[in-house]
């Protein structure tokens, strides 16, 4: 059992002799792997046997947040793929840990995301003493608590929300149950108790009780982002990606995130096992930074 540093010299010799790469490229690969090693050490991961796909994704997300140039980012991805395939070839690890990087869906997992403090700022903006403010607070809390899409949120009915779960209808009209934290439920309860005193239809409506759509949700998020002084490009999908990234950063398994987000890509879902509702609720409570 050994760490990355113990295998780095052999790897660089391998790509120099068998791959015929230039000196500059070999040096760049060496720097890329060394930086990755430092990231692993910060995460208390010291052995190659302990590296998981989730850690690799965390690292790439970290680089994305550092605003690396697309060319540098692409080279780092290639460096990691070549390195881990070398480790597998040498039988130092059992599986190629970078296969998931071959799926275009992977890159949608790493957009610009919000920091924890930015999320807190955004979620604190609605004035909950008004109908619109209470509704919007419930929408924002629910989006961040569950990672659901704006369209999915717009289509939720009151009867679909319990004290622990929300029933969501995703793409292809496929239903799934997603755990919801207490803060989101509290915001929904406040909205329902004080401002939605009639009807059992759609959860989020306008003041004349007409169902809102994803455009309205997008516009409200834009409004609150500007009000909070957040100058990143913010949308409902930003909250979805922030939800997933923050779960990942706090130790959640990619399989958990895959299930909660309701992804349907066959090349991805075939690799993941089914997660029970009980495990989803337990894992959500452990990993989400705003339970």
Backbone as a ProteinNet text record, in pm:
[ID]
protein_1_A
[PRIMARY]
XXXXXXXXXXXXXXXXXXXXXXXXXXXXXXXXXXXXXXXXXXXXXXXXXXXXXXXXXXXXXXXXXXXXXXXXXXXXXXXXXXXXXXXXXXXXXXXXXXXXXXXXXXXXXXXXXXXXXXXXXXXXXXXXXXXXXXXXXXXXXXXXXXXXXXXXXXXXXXXXXXXXXXXXXXXXXXXXXXXXXXXXXXXXXXXXXXXXXXXXXXXXXXXXXXXXXXXXXXXXXXXXXXXXXXXXXXXXXXXXXXXXXXXXXXXXXXXXXXXXXXXXXXXXXXXXXXXXXXXXXXXXXXXXXXX
[TERTIARY]
85.1	0	88.4	55	139.6	57	114.1	47.5	86.8	32	58.1	205.7	271.9	410.6	500	472.1	554.3	540.9	430.2	407.8	433.4	458.2	467.9	587.7	702.4	823	802.5	744.5	718.6	620.7	521.7	422.1	487.4	570.7	635	730.8	797.5	886.1	804.6	689.5	601.2	551.9	500.9	447.3	558.6	680.3	792.7	841.9	847.9	902.7	799.7	681.1	582.6	484.4	463.3	369	439.3	570.2	646.5	608.8	571	530.8	652.1	632.2	740.8	775.6	893.6	938.2	840.6	795.1	702.1	570.4	522.1	396.6	415	526.4	554.3	561.6	627.8	637.6	499.8	417.4	281.3	200.4	211.4	142.6	190.4	321.4	377.2	321.7	311.6	255.1	108.4	35	-107.4	-129.2	-53.4	-70.3	-22.8	82.4	131.8	28.9	-36.3	-141.3	-258.5	-290.5	-397.5	-360.7	-234.3	-187.7	-205.6	-173.6	-189.1	-335	-424	-567.2	-609	-559	-590.3	-541.7	-422.2	-367.5	-452.5	-505.4	-594	-721.9	-759	-877.9	-843.6	-717	-668.6	-677.4	-654.7	-648.2	-502.5	-437.6	-293.2	-256.5	-348.4	-319.7	-401.7	-342.1	-415.4	-536	-525	-635.6	-758.8	-739.5	-848.9	-914.9	-860.3	-915.9	-1044.2	-1148.7	-1277.7	-1316.7	-1407.6	-1453.7	-1506.3	-1569.5	-1622.9	-1513.7	-1395.3	-1284	-1235.4	-1230	-1187.2	-1285.1	-1414.2	-1514.7	-1502.8	-1477.9	-1458.2	-1341.4	-1234.1	-1115.5	-1147.2	-1217.1	-1249.6	-1345.7	-1437.9	-1528.5	-1449.9	-1354.4	-1267.2	-1192.4	-1139.4	-1066.8	-1160.9	-1281.7	-1379.3	-1410.6	-1422.3	-1451.8	-1334.9	-1213.8	-1094.9	-1081.2	-1180	-1184.9	-1061.5	-1020.5	-910.9	-953.2	-856.7	-884.3	-930.2	-1019.9	-1075	-965.6	-861.6	-752.7	-675.2	-649.4	-579.3	-664.4	-793.2	-884.4	-888.7	-897	-901.8	-773.7	-658.4	-532.4	-526.9	-576.7	-576.7	-661.8	-776.7	-863.2	-789.7	-720.6	-645	-533.5	-465.3	-358.4	-411.3	-524.7	-582.9	-624.1	-684.1	-727.8	-608.5	-503.4	-384.4	-319.6	-314.4	-251.5	-327.3	-458	-534.5	-538.6	-531.4	-523.8	-387.6	-285.2	-152.9	-157.8	-220.7	-231.7	-306.2	-410.1	-484.9	-400.6	-330.4	-245	-138.8	-86.9	15.9	-44.1	-179.3	-250	-233.8	-218.4	-207.7	-346.7	-444.6	-585	-665.4	-784.3	-865.1	-941.6	-990.4	-1076.2	-1023.7	-1055.2	-1024	-1123.5	-1074.8	-1161.8	-1209.2	-1167	-1201.6	-1296.8	-1353.1	-1444.8	-1561.8	-1607	-1722.4	-1693.1	-1564.3	-1529.5	-1554.8	-1577.1	-1601.5	-1744.3	-1831.3	-1970.2	-1988	-2044.9	-2069.5	-2156.2	-2241.3	-2326.2	-2242.9	-2123.6	-2038.4	-2011.7	-1989.4	-1948.8	-2061.9	-2186.6	-2298.5	-2302.3	-2222.1	-2219	-2125.6	-2049.4	-1948	-1958.2	-2073	-2081.1	-2032.8	-2044.1	-2017.2	-2122.7	-2078.5	-2172.6	-2159.3	-2257.3	-2257.4	-2183.2	-2120.3	-2059.6	-2170.3	-2135.4	-2233.3	-2285	-2194.5	-2236	-2325.8	-2300.2	-2385.7	-2525.4	-2531.6	-2662	-2738.8	-2669.9	-2734.6	-2785.2	-2705.6	-2748	-2872.7	-2869.4	-2982.1	-3108.5	-3097.5	-3214.9	-3270.9	-3189.2	-3235.1	-3302.7	-3303.4	-3354.5	-3507.2	-3586.7	-3731.6	-3786.2	-3879.5	-3947	-4069.9	-4065.5	-4167.1	-4296.8	-4311.4	-4436.3	-4536.6	-4498.4	-4588.7	-4612.6	-4719.5	-4751.4	-4635.1	-4591.1	-4485.4	-4355.6	-4320.9	-4197.1	-4199.1	-4310.3	-4321	-4317.1	-4386.2	-4383.2	-4242.4	-4177	-4043.6	-3942.6	-3956.6	-3869.2	-3885.4	-4009.3	-4035.8	-3976.7	-3986.3	-3930.4	-3778.2	-3711.8	-3565.7	-3517.4	-3580.6	-3540.8	-3561.1	-3672.3	-3701.3	-3602.1	-3569.9	-3475.1	-3339.1	-3291.8	-3160.2	-3163.4	-3276.5	-3286.6	-3297.7	-3345.7	-3373.9	-3298.4	-3254.2	-3187.6	-3283.5	-3413.3	-3508.6	-3503.3	-3554.2	-3556.4	-3669.1	-3657.8	-3760.7	-3895.7	-3895.6	-4021	-4082.3	-3998.6	-4047.1	-4108.9	-4045.2	-4098.4	-4233.4	-4244.5	-4367.9	-4484.2	-4455.3	-4560.3	-4595.7	-4529.9	-4559.8	-4696.1	-4773.7	-4901.3	-4886.2	-4975.4	-4967.1	-4965.8	-5044.9	-5054.6	-4927.8	-4837.1	-4712.6	-4604.3	-4630.8	-4530.3	-4567.4	-4473.6	-4492	-4387.5	-4380.7	-4283.9	-4140.4	-4121.5	-3986.4	-3954	-4056.8	-4034.9	-4122.6	-4077.5	-4160.5	-4163.4	-4283.3	-4296	-4278.7	-4183.6	-4147.8	-4172.7	-4228.5	-4245.8	-4140.6	-4045.9	-3933.6	-3954.3	-3844.5	-3850.4	-3911.5	-3989.8	-4055.4	-4168	-4214.4	-4322.5	-4288.9	-4160.2	-4117.6	-4117.6	-4183.4	-4193.4	-4080	-4037.1	-3938.4	-3967.2	-3925.5	-3939.6	-3804.5	-3801.5	-3677.2	-3688.8	-3588.1	-3591.1	-3586.5	-3652.5	-3654.3	-3614.3	-3525.7	-3480.2	-3581.9	-3559.6	-3653.6	-3670.7	-3563.6	-3573.6	-3664.9	-3656.4	-3744.2	-3888.4	-3910.3	-4045.4	-4103.1	-4022.5	-4067.9	-4110.2	-4032.7	-4065.7	-4195.4	-4212.9	-4336.3	-4455.5	-4438.7	-4547.2	-4587.5	-4487.6	-4516.4	-4598.1	-4559.4	-4629.9	-4772.8	-4789.5	-4922.3	-5013.7	-4959.9	-5041.6	-5087.1	-4998	-5027.6	-5081.8	-5055.9	-5093.4	-5169.5	-5163	-5237.5	-5345.3	-5451.8	-5554.4	-5668.6	-5649.2	-5753.1	-5689.9	-5762.9	-5716.6	-5623.7	-5625.4	-5534.1	-5462.3	-5450.1	-5389.3	-5238.8	-5187.3	-5042.7	-4988.6	-4869.3	-4808.2	-4774	-4711.1	-4663.9	-4752.2	-4820.1	-4914.8	-4892.9	-4957	-4955.7	-5059.1	-5068.4	-5163.4	-5309.1	-5332.9	-5469.9	-5488.5	-5396.8	-5403.5	-5382.3	-5318.5	-5283.2	-5145.2	-5129.9	-5004.1	-4892	-4778.1	-4664.1	-4584.3	-4492	-4410.7	-4262.5	-4177.6	-4033.3	-3977	-4040.4	-3992	-4006.9	-4119.6	-4141.9	-4037.2	-4011.8	-3911.7	-3774.4	-3740.1	-3612.3	-3603.9	-3708.8	-3708.7	-3697.1	-3763	-3755.8	-3615.7	-3552.3	-3415.3	-3320.4	-3338.2	-3257.2	-3274.5	-3396.5	-3426.7	-3354.7	-3363.1	-3302.8	-3150.2	-3096.6	-2951.2	-2896.2	-2964.7	-2922.5	-2935.9	-3044.3	-3068.2	-2961.9	-2913.7	-2812.6	-2671.9	-2656.6	-2523.8	-2439.9	-2506.6	-2435.1	-2424.1	-2302.4	-2282.7	-2248.5	-2253.8	-2242.1	-2370.7	-2363.1	-2483	-2566.3	-2676	-2757.4	-2888.3	-2926	-3051.7	-3101.2	-3222.1	-3266.5	-3168.4	-3106.9	-3011.8	-2885	-2852.4	-2738.1	-2762.7	-2884.2	-2918.4	-2913.8	-2958	-2953.7	-2809.1	-2722.4	-2581.7	-2513.6	-2551.7	-2494.3	-2534.4	-2660.1	-2709.2	-2621.1	-2600.7	-2524.3	-2378.2	-2319	-2178.5	-2156.3	-2245.1	-2229.3	-2248.3	-2338.7	-2350.1	-2220	-2167.3	-2042.8	-1928.3	-1917.4	-1810.6	-1821.2	-1942	-1961.4	-1960	-1919	-1894.8	-1999.3	-2102.7	-2206.8	-2154.6	-2208	-2170.8	-2237.7	-2168.1	-2225.7	-2354	-2363.7	-2484.3	-2604.5	-2582.1	-2688	-2734.3	-2638.1	-2670.9	-2743.3	-2696.3	-2760.5	-2908.1	-2937.6	-3074.4	-3160.7	-3105.8	-3183.8	-3213.3	-3118.5	-3139.1	-3228.5	-3247.6	-3334	-3275.2	-3143.4	-3080.1	-3124.1	-3141.3	-3192.9	-3095	-2973.5	-2877.9	-2838.8	-2858.7	-2835.2	-2689.7	-2596.8	-2454.7	-2412	-2486.4	-2455.8	-2533.3	-2663	-2745.8	-2713.5	-2663	-2625.5	-2514.4	-2435.4	-2321.9	-2361.8	-2481.3	-2519	-2627.2	-2618.3	-2716.4	-2834.1	-2945.4	-3064.6	-3042.9	-3087.1	-3073.6	-3213	-3231.8	-3363.3	-3400.9	-3531.1	-3577.9	-3521.8	-3509	-3456.5	-3313.2	-3230.4	-3092.1	-3084.7	-3172.5	-3173.7	-3198.3	-3298.7	-3331.4	-3217.3	-3156.5	-3045.9	-2924.8	-2893.8	-2777.2	-2799	-2922.1	-2953.1	-2928.2	-2977.2	-2960.6	-2814	-2731.3	-2589	-2509.9	-2544.1	-2456.6	-2498.8	-2628.6	-2670	-2633.7	-2570.7	-2525	-2637.7	-2761.1	-2874.2	-2992.8	-2979.6	-3084.2	-3209.6
-120	0	124.6	219.1	337.6	455	576	696.2	731.4	842.1	883.9	911.1	976.8	1017.2	897.6	784.3	664.3	609.8	643	590.6	695.5	819.4	927.6	912.1	876.5	860.5	752.5	640.5	531.1	574.8	651.8	700.7	792.7	886.8	980.1	908.9	808.3	728.7	653.5	603.6	528.7	616.3	736.5	820.6	876.7	883.6	931.5	827.2	702.9	596.6	531.6	504	429.2	518.6	637.8	728.6	829.3	844.6	934.5	1080	1120.6	1259.3	1350.9	1478.5	1575.5	1602	1660.6	1693.9	1789.4	1889.4	1988	1922.7	1830.7	1761.8	1673.3	1603.4	1516.4	1599.5	1714.2	1801.4	1853.2	1885.3	1933	1823.5	1699.7	1586.5	1569.6	1583.6	1569.6	1673.8	1798.9	1905.9	1878.4	1833.4	1806.1	1699	1592.6	1483.6	1525.4	1606.5	1655	1744.3	1833	1918.5	1834	1729.3	1639.3	1569.1	1530.9	1466.5	1559.3	1686.5	1782.7	1795.6	1792.9	1798.5	1675.3	1558.7	1434.8	1441.3	1492.3	1501.1	1592.8	1700.7	1789.8	1718.3	1616.2	1536.8	1412.1	1405.1	1290.1	1158.9	1166.5	1046.6	1029.5	924.5	910.3	787.5	697.2	574.3	569.3	523.3	516.7	423.8	325.7	231.4	299.1	414.5	483.8	590.1	611.3	712.7	659.6	740.4	703.8	804.1	765.8	861.6	991	981.3	1101.6	1203.9	1153.8	1243.7	1312.9	1237.6	1295.9	1404.7	1377.9	1477.5	1601.5	1579.8	1693.5	1779.7	1714.1	1787.1	1869.4	1809.1	1880.5	1995.8	1974.9	2082.3	2195.9	2159.7	2258.3	2340.8	2275.7	2346.5	2437.3	2388.3	2467.7	2596.1	2584.8	2702.5	2800.5	2749.4	2834.8	2903.8	2876.6	2940.4	2911.2	2785.7	2744.4	2766	2800.9	2813.3	2678.2	2680.2	2554.3	2463	2521.2	2439.3	2370.9	2444.2	2386.6	2280.2	2308.2	2213.7	2083.7	2095.6	1977.4	1895.7	1963.4	1890.5	1816.1	1879	1814.3	1688.2	1696.4	1578.2	1466.3	1502.1	1401.6	1343.4	1428.5	1381.6	1278	1307	1214.4	1083.9	1092.9	972	883.2	943.3	865.5	804.9	881.9	833.6	715	725.6	616.2	493.3	512.2	396.4	327.3	407.9	350.9	267.4	321.1	247.5	115.9	117.4	-6.4	-103.8	-52	-136.7	-207.1	-135.5	-191.7	-272.4	-287.6	-363.3	-302.4	-170.8	-100	-62.7	-56.4	-40.2	-139.2	-172.1	-273.3	-216	-93.1	-35.4	99.8	133	266.3	363.3	451.7	541.8	661.3	671.4	789.6	757.7	637.6	603	699.7	748.9	838.8	969.3	1002.4	1126.4	1116.9	995.8	978.6	1016.7	1034	1068.4	1219.7	1271.2	1416.2	1467.2	1379.8	1421.3	1468.4	1411.1	1445.9	1595.3	1655.5	1796.6	1887.5	1841.1	1920.3	1922.6	1835.9	1828.9	1932.4	1999	2089	2230.5	2292.6	2432.8	2521.5	2652	2742.8	2719	2702.8	2678.9	2790.3	2797.9	2898.8	2847.1	2938.3	2902	2890.1	2832.9	2821.8	2960.2	3056.6	3191.1	3256.8	3232.7	3288.2	3227.2	3097.2	3032.5	3093.4	3110.6	3168.3	3309.6	3389.5	3524.8	3520.9	3436.4	3426.8	3385	3284	3230.4	3325.5	3422.8	3517.2	3641.2	3653.6	3774.7	3790.5	3685.7	3706.7	3760.3	3853.6	3907.8	3820.9	3739.8	3636.1	3685.2	3816	3870.9	3903.7	3874.6	3895.9	3762.9	3756.6	3634.7	3596.7	3692.6	3664	3625.5	3699.2	3669.2	3532.2	3496.5	3365.7	3253.6	3275.5	3176.1	3159.6	3271.3	3266.3	3203.3	3233.4	3171.3	3019.4	2972.9	2829.6	2768.7	2840.5	2791.4	2777.5	2882.9	2881.5	2771.1	2760.6	2658.5	2518.7	2499.1	2367.7	2332.1	2427.4	2400.7	2360.1	2433	2400.8	2274.5	2248.6	2131.1	2000.7	2009.1	1886.5	1873.6	1985.7	1979.7	1956	1973.1	1948.7	2061.9	2033.4	2131.9	2232.8	2349.5	2452.7	2401.9	2331	2276.6	2176.9	2096.2	1999.3	2069.6	2177.8	2254.4	2317.1	2370.5	2435.1	2336	2208.7	2108.1	2033.4	2066.3	1999.8	2045.8	1949.6	1981.9	1973.9	2041	2045	1904.2	1815.1	1678.9	1597.7	1650.2	1578	1602.9	1691.4	1728.5	1669.8	1594.5	1543.7	1609.4	1565.2	1623.7	1582.5	1481.3	1431.8	1418.6	1403.7	1374.9	1462	1480.9	1545.1	1454.3	1434.9	1353.9	1443.4	1407.8	1490.8	1413.4	1479.5	1419.7	1478	1393.5	1439.5	1416.4	1411.9	1391.4	1254.6	1250.7	1126.4	1090.1	1189.2	1170.9	1063.3	1045.1	946.4	1011	946.2	1000.2	949.1	1033.6	992.1	1065.3	1006	1068.2	1122.2	1249.9	1315.6	1364.3	1338	1386.6	1539.1	1596.4	1741.7	1774.3	1871.5	1912.1	1999.2	2016.9	2088.2	2234.1	2301.2	2443.3	2463.8	2374.8	2385.3	2357.7	2255.6	2224.2	2338.9	2399.3	2513.3	2629.7	2654.8	2764.6	2734.6	2609.7	2570.2	2581.9	2535.3	2543.1	2687.9	2776.2	2918.2	2975.4	2943.8	2991	2937.7	2809.7	2749.1	2799.6	2805.3	2842.7	2988.5	3075.9	3219.2	3279.6	3214.3	3278	3188.5	3057.6	2966.2	2897.6	2967.2	2914.2	2847.7	2830.9	2764	2685.7	2584.8	2505.4	2393.1	2286.2	2173.5	2138.8	2239.3	2217.3	2234.1	2311.6	2329.2	2406.9	2368.3	2428.7	2575.1	2605.4	2741.7	2810.2	2914.6	2984.4	3134.9	3206.2	3352.4	3397.9	3527.9	3579.2	3554.3	3534.2	3500.6	3349.4	3274.1	3127.5	3055.2	3120.3	3055.6	2990.6	2872.6	2799.9	2880.9	2890.6	2958.8	2858.6	2909.9	2822.3	2846.1	2772.6	2779.8	2918.2	2992.3	3126.4	3219.5	3209	3290.9	3257.4	3128.7	3087.2	3142.3	3134.3	3189	3339.3	3411.1	3556.2	3594.1	3519.2	3549.5	3523.5	3417.2	3387.9	3496.5	3541.6	3651.2	3776.6	3804.7	3921.8	3913.7	3798.4	3784.5	3778.1	3723.2	3719.6	3860.9	3943.8	4084.4	4157.1	4131.2	4194	4153.9	4029.1	3977.6	4020.3	4085.2	4126.5	4011.1	3907.8	3793	3815.2	3824.2	3862.6	3745.5	3625	3507.2	3494	3414.5	3386.4	3284.8	3329.8	3247.2	3210.1	3085.4	3035.7	2922.6	2869.5	2753.9	2637.3	2619.6	2509.8	2532.7	2659.6	2688.4	2631.8	2647.5	2590	2437.6	2381.8	2235.5	2185.4	2253.2	2212.7	2240.9	2349.6	2380.2	2273.4	2232.1	2122.8	1998.2	1957.8	1837	1851.4	1965.9	1987.9	1992.3	2057.4	2067.1	1931.5	1849.8	1713.5	1637.8	1652.4	1583.4	1628.2	1758	1811.9	1764.4	1730.5	1684.7	1532.4	1464.7	1321.9	1230.8	1285.3	1200	1121.1	1003.2	917.1	967.2	956.2	998.5	923.1	798.9	720.5	783.2	836.2	906.3	1028.1	1105.7	1227.2	1193.7	1090.3	1045.7	1014.6	946	905.6	1025.7	1116.6	1231.2	1328.9	1344.8	1437.2	1378.8	1247.1	1184.9	1183	1169.9	1162.9	1036.8	1047.4	935.3	880.4	935.2	891.2	745.8	661.2	517.7	487.2	555	527.5	559.1	645	678.2	589.3	579.2	506.2	357.7	301.3	159.2	129.8	230.8	208.5	218.7	267.3	294.7	199.6	165.6	76.8	155.7	87.9	152.3	182.3	300.2	340.2	347.9	282.3	279.4	416.3	437.7	564.3	586.5	478.5	489.7	541.6	486.4	530.7	674.7	710.6	847	946.2	917.5	1008.8	1017.9	903	902	975.9	950.8	1013.9	1164	1203.6	1345.5	1417.6	1360	1420.5	1431.6	1336	1337.2	1437.3	1449.4	1519.9	1662.5	1693.5	1824.6	1932	2041.4	2145.7	2228.2	2212.2	2289.9	2196	2097.9	1998.5	2057.2
0	0	0	-87.6	-98.2	-147.2	-130.7	-176	-317.8	-366.5	-504.1	-527.6	-433.6	-452.8	-483.4	-418.1	-438.9	-580.3	-648.1	-782.9	-891.3	-851.3	-948.8	-1041.8	-988.2	-1071.4	-1176.7	-1135.5	-1230	-1338.2	-1297.1	-1392.8	-1495.4	-1449.1	-1540.9	-1635.1	-1583.3	-1669.4	-1774.6	-1732.4	-1823	-1936.9	-1905.4	-2012.2	-2099.5	-2043.1	-2123.4	-2221.9	-2177.4	-2261.1	-2352.2	-2298.9	-2376.6	-2451	-2401.1	-2466.9	-2557.6	-2539.3	-2624	-2611.3	-2491.2	-2470.4	-2457.4	-2484.1	-2474.8	-2328.9	-2307.4	-2172.3	-2104.7	-2179	-2121.7	-2079	-2160.6	-2128	-2006.4	-1999.4	-1884.4	-1756.8	-1764.1	-1646.6	-1605	-1703.7	-1673.7	-1605.6	-1653.8	-1591.1	-1447.3	-1427.1	-1293.5	-1198.6	-1244.7	-1161.8	-1130.4	-1232	-1213.1	-1106	-1112.5	-1016.8	-877.6	-872	-742.5	-674.5	-750.7	-694.5	-645.7	-721.5	-680.6	-549.8	-537.7	-414.9	-294.4	-311.3	-201.3	-160.6	-260.4	-231.3	-150.3	-189.2	-118	26.8	45.7	181.4	268.5	209.2	284	325.1	247	277.2	359.2	404.5	483.6	406.6	275.6	192	149.1	199.2	177.4	93.8	70.6	-3	-130.7	-239.6	-366.5	-355.1	-267.4	-249.7	-189.3	-127	-60.3	-148.1	-266.1	-355.8	-419.4	-415.4	-472.1	-580.9	-671.6	-773.7	-714.4	-594.8	-531.8	-502.6	-461.4	-430.8	-557.5	-666.3	-794.1	-836.3	-819.5	-855.2	-766.5	-638.2	-547.7	-595.1	-637.5	-682.6	-807.4	-903.3	-1025.7	-998.6	-905.9	-866.2	-801.9	-717.6	-653	-757.9	-860	-965.8	-1044.8	-1068.5	-1143.1	-1068.2	-935.6	-854.3	-853.3	-877.8	-883.8	-1019.6	-1106.3	-1239.3	-1324.8	-1325.1	-1413.9	-1559.4	-1642.9	-1785.6	-1838.9	-1938	-1989.6	-2043.4	-2104.1	-2157.5	-2045.1	-1935.8	-1820.6	-1753.2	-1741.5	-1679.1	-1759.4	-1891	-1977.3	-1964.1	-1955.8	-1941.4	-1808.3	-1701.8	-1570.8	-1573.9	-1639	-1651.2	-1723.9	-1831.9	-1907.1	-1820.1	-1744.9	-1656.3	-1557.9	-1497.3	-1399.6	-1466	-1585.2	-1654	-1689.2	-1740.5	-1778.1	-1653.5	-1545.3	-1422.3	-1363.4	-1356.1	-1296	-1385.7	-1515.6	-1604.3	-1591.2	-1563.6	-1535.1	-1406.9	-1302.4	-1176.1	-1195.8	-1276.7	-1302.1	-1384.2	-1482.7	-1566.1	-1481.9	-1381.4	-1294.1	-1177.7	-1182.3	-1078.1	-938.1	-934.6	-807	-754.3	-843.7	-806	-889.5	-843.9	-912.7	-1031.1	-1016.6	-1120.4	-1166.8	-1290	-1340.4	-1277.9	-1193.1	-1118.1	-1199	-1324	-1404.3	-1518.6	-1520.6	-1629.5	-1638.1	-1521.6	-1521.1	-1594.3	-1613	-1682.4	-1832.2	-1882.8	-2025.4	-2064.7	-1964.8	-1993.8	-2000	-2111.6	-2119.8	-2005.4	-1947.6	-1836.2	-1717.5	-1704.1	-1590.9	-1585.5	-1699.6	-1700.9	-1657.9	-1668.7	-1620.2	-1468.1	-1408.4	-1262.7	-1202.4	-1287.6	-1236	-1291.6	-1284.2	-1324.9	-1211.1	-1230.2	-1118.7	-1011.4	-887.4	-777.9	-674.9	-587	-481.8	-359.9	-288.2	-160.4	-56.4	58.2	166	206.5	217.7	261.4	156.8	29.2	-75.7	-69.6	-42.6	-28.8	87.8	200.6	318.1	288.6	218.1	181.6	95.5	-7.9	-100.1	-27	58.6	127.4	233.3	272.6	375.9	315.7	183.9	119.9	122.7	102.1	99.5	232.5	223.7	342.1	366.7	470.9	488	550.8	567.3	622	510.7	386.2	273	202.2	124.7	50.1	-42.1	-123.9	-221.2	-151	-45.5	25.7	90.7	154.2	218.7	115.1	4.1	-104.6	-160.4	-186.1	-244.4	-148.9	-20.8	79.7	75	66.4	59.5	-67	-178	-304.4	-294	-247.1	-237.4	-143.8	-28.5	68.1	9.5	-59.3	-116.5	-226.8	-314	-422.6	-367.6	-265.6	-210.4	-124.9	-61.2	26.6	-50.8	-175.2	-250.2	-382	-438.8	-568.6	-684.2	-662.1	-770.3	-872.3	-991	-1098.8	-1075.7	-1139.8	-1126	-1175.1	-1287.4	-1340.3	-1242.8	-1180.1	-1082.7	-962.6	-918.2	-804.5	-840.5	-961.2	-1004.3	-1011	-1033.7	-1050.3	-921.6	-811.9	-684.5	-632.4	-586.8	-524.1	-372.1	-301.9	-155.6	-97.6	-154.5	-101.3	-125.1	-205	-234.8	-130.1	-32.8	67.2	203.2	261.4	397.6	487.5	611.4	704.3	673.4	589.5	561.8	413.9	331.7	190.4	101.9	-21	-122	-244.7	-299.4	-419.9	-541.4	-625.6	-740.7	-869.4	-967.8	-1099.8	-1192.2	-1233.8	-1314.3	-1462.3	-1534.7	-1679.2	-1709.8	-1816.6	-1852.3	-1757.8	-1679.7	-1581.7	-1478.6	-1455.3	-1356.3	-1218.8	-1123.3	-988.3	-900	-807.1	-707.6	-577	-467.2	-336.2	-293.3	-253.8	-215.6	-70.9	12.2	151.1	155.5	257.2	274.2	416.8	433.7	566.4	639.2	767.6	853.7	812.6	772.6	737.3	617	520.9	404.6	444	524.8	570.2	652.4	739	819.3	729.6	624.1	532	457	416.6	348	442.7	566	664.7	691.7	703.4	727.4	612.3	491.6	371.4	367.4	396.6	391.1	502.9	622.9	738.4	736.2	688.4	695.8	566.3	452.5	326.7	229.6	248.2	160.4	241.3	267.2	356.1	280.1	151.4	74.5	-39.6	-82.3	-195.1	-155.8	-234.5	-213.1	-342.7	-428.1	-558.6	-556.5	-649.6	-661	-541.6	-500	-381.4	-403.5	-515.1	-539.8	-644.4	-600.5	-687.9	-677.8	-767.7	-762	-659.7	-637.5	-538.2	-577.6	-707.7	-749.7	-763	-697.6	-687.2	-820.3	-915.8	-1041	-1028.2	-1081.9	-1076.5	-1141.7	-1073.4	-1133.5	-1218	-1299.9	-1383.6	-1356.7	-1428.2	-1403.9	-1436.8	-1528	-1562.6	-1443	-1373.9	-1254.5	-1148.6	-1129.3	-1030.3	-1068.2	-1195.6	-1244	-1216.2	-1247.1	-1227.6	-1080.3	-993	-850.3	-796.1	-843	-798.8	-846.7	-970	-1022	-935.3	-898.2	-815	-680.9	-614.7	-482.2	-489.2	-597.1	-613.3	-625.2	-703.1	-717.4	-584.4	-514.3	-385.1	-282.9	-293.8	-200.6	-239	-355.8	-400.8	-451.9	-505.2	-562	-711.9	-762.2	-900.9	-992.2	-936.7	-1022	-1103.4	-1208.8	-1287.4	-1210.6	-1150.9	-1063	-1132.4	-1121.3	-1177	-1087.5	-1111.7	-1033.8	-1042.7	-1159	-1174.7	-1092.6	-1063.8	-977.8	-838.3	-788.7	-658.2	-663.4	-774	-791.9	-787.3	-860.7	-862.8	-729	-664.1	-532.5	-432.1	-437.1	-352.4	-370.7	-496.8	-524.8	-483.2	-515.5	-482.7	-332.4	-259.1	-114.6	-47.5	-99.1	-48.5	-71.6	-191.8	-227.5	-137.8	-115.6	-31.7	113.4	154.2	291.1	303.4	196.8	205.9	147.1	82	26.1	-93.8	-112.5	-224.3	-352.3	-465.6	-593	-624.8	-578	-603.2	-533.6	-414.6	-341.4	-419.9	-467.1	-540.7	-670.5	-738.4	-862.1	-838.5	-731.6	-700.4	-663.9	-584.4	-539.6	-653.2	-745.4	-856.1	-964.2	-963.3	-1062.6	-1201.4	-1212.7	-1343.7	-1417.1	-1548.2	-1625.5	-1728.5	-1734.4	-1835.5	-1811.3	-1911.1	-1894.8	-1864	-1932.2	-1910.4	-1768.7	-1701.8	-1562.6	-1466.7	-1488.7	-1392.6	-1388.9	-1495.4	-1495.4	-1395.5	-1362	-1271.9	-1124.9	-1100.5	-962.4	-912.1	-787.3	-726.9	-672.9	-657.2	-601.5	-454	-411.8	-271.4	-209.6	-98	-34.2	19.5	38.4	94.3	234.4	310.9	446.8	443.1	353	343.7	295.6	199.7	149.5	262.3	347.2	456.5	557.2	589.6	685.3	629.8	503.1	441.3	426.9	391.7	379.8	511.9	621.4	752.8	792.1	749.4	784.2	701.9	573.1	480.9	445.1	446.7	398.4	500	453.9	548	606.5	554.8	606.1	628.3	724.2	743	806.6
[MASK]
+++++++++++++++++++++++++++++++++++++++++++++++++++++++++++++++++++++++++++++++++++++++++++++++++++++++++++++++++++++++++++++++++++++++++++++++++++++++++++++++++++++++++++++++++++++++++++++++++++++++++++++++++++++++++++++++++++++++++++++++++++++++++++++++++++++++++++++++++++++++++++++++++++

